[in-house]
Amino acid sequence: MKTMQRFESFQAFYPYYLAEHTNPICRRLHFAGSLLVIAIAAFAIITQTWLALWALPIAGYGFAWVGHFFFEHNKPATFKHPFYSLLGDWVMFKDILIGKISL
């Protein structure tokens, strides 16, 4: 039985997070899901269609989990480290936008 790895900080977690996202298709799916989350949130706010907010976790996690299960062949970090994983998604999104991580 594997013991859960513990991280004292997000700074310690992020290299682990990136190691779980080496497949470019997985990273692209994460990026697409995050972009869709931004679009849905913007739509909901602009149109005041608050029911659309229910689609946020489906869009964000749906794309990411397809990437992990079918391309990365690992379990999403969300299951063991939900808060750091969510933060990691957005830091990786930013890192892709600025060219620090390639798609």
C-alpha positions as CSV (number, residue, x, y, z in Angstrom):
1,M,0.0,0.0,0.0
2,K,1.4,3.4,-1.0
3,T,1.5,6.1,1.6
4,M,0.3,9.6,0.6
5,Q,3.1,12.0,-0.1
6,R,2.8,15.1,2.1
7,F,3.9,18.6,1.0
8,E,4.7,21.4,3.4
9,S,4.1,24.1,0.8
10,F,2.8,24.7,-2.7
11,Q,6.4,25.4,-3.7
12,A,7.3,21.9,-2.7
13,F,4.2,20.4,-4.4
14,Y,4.5,22.1,-7.8
15,P,7.5,20.1,-9.1
16,Y,5.5,16.9,-8.3
17,Y,2.4,18.4,-10.0
18,L,4.5,19.1,-13.2
19,A,5.9,15.6,-13.1
20,E,2.3,14.3,-13.2
21,H,1.7,16.4,-16.4
22,T,4.5,15.4,-18.8
23,N,2.3,14.3,-21.6
24,P,1.6,17.3,-24.0
25,I,-1.9,16.2,-24.8
26,C,-2.7,16.1,-21.0
27,R,-1.3,19.6,-20.6
28,R,-3.4,20.8,-23.6
29,L,-6.5,19.3,-22.2
30,H,-5.8,21.0,-18.8
31,F,-5.3,24.3,-20.6
32,A,-8.5,23.9,-22.7
33,G,-10.5,23.0,-19.6
34,S,-9.1,26.1,-17.7
35,L,-9.8,28.3,-20.6
36,L,-13.4,27.0,-20.8
37,V,-13.8,27.6,-17.1
38,I,-12.8,31.3,-17.6
39,A,-15.2,31.5,-20.6
40,I,-18.1,30.0,-18.6
41,A,-17.4,32.2,-15.6
42,A,-17.3,35.3,-17.8
43,F,-20.5,34.3,-19.5
44,A,-22.3,33.7,-16.2
45,I,-21.2,37.0,-14.8
46,I,-21.9,39.1,-18.0
47,T,-25.3,37.5,-18.6
48,Q,-26.1,36.9,-14.9
49,T,-26.9,33.3,-15.9
50,W,-25.8,31.9,-12.5
51,L,-27.0,28.4,-13.4
52,A,-24.1,28.2,-15.9
53,L,-21.7,28.1,-12.9
54,W,-22.7,24.5,-12.4
55,A,-20.7,23.7,-15.6
56,L,-17.4,25.0,-14.1
57,P,-16.2,21.8,-12.4
58,I,-17.4,19.7,-15.3
59,A,-15.4,21.7,-17.8
60,G,-12.3,22.0,-15.6
61,Y,-12.1,18.6,-14.2
62,G,-13.6,16.8,-17.2
63,F,-10.9,17.8,-19.6
64,A,-8.2,17.3,-17.0
65,W,-9.3,13.8,-16.0
66,V,-9.5,12.7,-19.6
67,G,-5.9,13.8,-20.0
68,H,-4.9,11.8,-17.0
69,F,-6.8,8.6,-17.5
70,F,-6.3,8.3,-21.3
71,F,-3.0,10.1,-22.0
72,E,-0.9,10.5,-18.8
73,H,-2.1,7.1,-17.4
74,N,-2.1,8.3,-13.8
75,K,-4.5,9.4,-11.2
76,P,-5.2,13.2,-11.0
77,A,-3.4,14.9,-8.1
78,T,-6.9,16.3,-7.2
79,F,-7.7,13.0,-5.4
80,K,-4.9,13.3,-2.9
81,H,-4.1,17.0,-2.9
82,P,-7.2,18.9,-3.9
83,F,-6.2,22.4,-2.9
84,Y,-2.6,22.3,-4.1
85,S,-3.8,20.6,-7.3
86,L,-6.4,23.3,-8.1
87,L,-3.7,26.0,-7.5
88,G,-1.3,23.9,-9.7
89,D,-3.8,23.9,-12.5
90,W,-3.9,27.7,-12.5
91,V,-0.1,28.1,-12.1
92,M,0.5,25.7,-15.0
93,F,-2.1,27.6,-17.1
94,K,-0.2,30.9,-16.4
95,D,3.1,29.1,-17.1
96,I,1.8,27.9,-20.5
97,L,0.5,31.4,-21.3
98,I,3.9,33.0,-20.6
99,G,5.8,30.3,-22.5
100,K,7.5,28.8,-19.5
101,I,5.8,25.4,-20.2
102,S,5.2,24.2,-23.8
103,L,2.1,22.7,-25.2
